[in-house]
Amino acid sequence: MGACKYAGPACQTKDGHQDVNDGTLARTASPSPGVTGSSTPPVAAKRPPRVVAKGKCSFLNPQSQGTVKAPKEAFDRLRRNSPAATISAPRQKASQQWPDKSTSPALELDVQIGTQKITVIQPTPDRTKGTHLPSTQQLAEALRAVPAEQRAATRTITLSPTAAPGRSSTGETIAGEAGSGEIILYPVKDTQTQEDFDNRVTHESGHNYAEKVWGGPEGVSAWLAVVTADDRRPSPYAASDGEDFPEFVILYNTAKGTPCEATAKQIYPNRWKKMESY
């Protein structure tokens, strides 16, 4: 879930703004000034207590490390409200250039969900060993868990057999990136579950959806304003360039319409209201 690959609104969130990890923000407001000449010490304004999600809603709490991770049952609920996916027969491609500029034969197919069609480009089976990329079925199921209006912002998904060129801003391996209607998923070291792919695909599709709803610098600025107002980050990774929106999208999608929604609105009131306006 690395930084965006493409220039555009989703990659400009640090322009004129310095991201700060939750935990380094002031925990109490500045003290009120005392009366001139008075020996009475100023009284600090009290901040309302932080709302903490509990039980099945605890995934909503700001993470202390890594990224947001919603549970599988939350994505299963979203899939129950989504049409089944139809996967076309693969088409042979004699040569596909991967993000690192290397080339090899590939397969191209279409995943149809309702009226939406997403083209998938993937390596031939001999190049997938040890990559821990999703199977076509796993990818289709992850896409079904993305709400239709968000999924519509993605047109192409590339499953790259080669690692992402370069490193993320934190020095970690890039697992995926997105922009301009495309998602690219890269190999990772560990075996992945459906839950892992659900979170990754929702996150990456969030980059494309952000480009659609923001429309330009003004939209970026409006999102940064609600981030500042909420004064909490969904995860440390959300503080990276352009990553707050796709991290929050996971929480919004999986909490909306459930008993967890009320708590999510208390933890992230300004982000939630902004998402509702799109």
Buried (B, 14 or more C-beta within 10 A) or exposed (E): BBBBBBEBBBBBBBEEBEBEBBEEEEEEEEEEEEEEEEEEEEEEEEEEEEBEBEEEBEBBBBBEEEBBBBBBEBBBBBBEEBEEBEBBEBEEBEEBEBBBEEEBEBBBBBBBBBEBEBBBBBBBEEBBEEBBBBEBEBBBBBBBBBBBEBBBBBBBBBBBBBBBEEEBEEEEEBBBBBBBBBBBBBBBEEEBEBBBBBBBBBBBBBBBBBBBBBEEEEBBBEBBEBBEEBBBBBBBBBBBBBBBBBBBBBBBBBBBEBEBBEBBBBBBBBBBEBBEEE
